[in-house]
Amino acid sequence: MWWYSIPILLLSAIALQSYISGKELKEDIEKYKLTKKWL
């Protein structure tokens, strides 16, 4: 039943997207902390 895999693929794609953006957000916070330290 292939149509069962569609929502699973969709969910994993959304989860991956939010995971990647969450990682980028963490890196941005780290960069911000570093620049604040130097200023």
C-alpha positions as CSV (number, residue, x, y, z in Angstrom):
1,M,0.0,0.0,0.0
2,W,2.1,2.9,-1.3
3,W,-0.2,5.7,-0.3
4,Y,0.6,5.0,3.4
5,S,4.2,6.1,2.8
6,I,3.2,9.5,1.5
7,P,2.3,11.1,4.8
8,I,5.3,9.4,6.4
9,L,7.6,11.0,3.8
10,L,5.9,14.3,4.2
11,L,6.3,14.2,8.0
12,S,10.0,13.2,7.8
13,A,10.6,16.0,5.3
14,I,9.1,18.5,7.6
15,A,11.0,17.1,10.6
16,L,14.2,17.3,8.6
17,Q,13.5,20.9,7.6
18,S,12.8,22.0,11.1
19,Y,15.9,20.1,12.4
20,I,18.1,21.8,9.9
21,S,16.7,25.3,10.6
22,G,17.0,24.6,14.3
23,K,20.6,23.7,13.8
24,E,21.2,26.9,11.8
25,L,19.5,28.9,14.6
26,K,21.8,27.4,17.2
27,E,24.9,28.2,15.0
28,D,23.6,31.8,14.6
29,I,23.2,32.1,18.4
30,E,26.8,30.9,18.8
31,K,28.1,33.4,16.3
32,Y,26.2,36.1,18.0
33,K,27.7,35.2,21.4
34,L,31.2,35.2,19.8
35,T,30.7,38.6,18.2
36,K,29.4,40.0,21.4
37,K,32.5,38.7,23.2
38,W,34.8,40.5,20.7
39,L,32.9,43.8,20.8
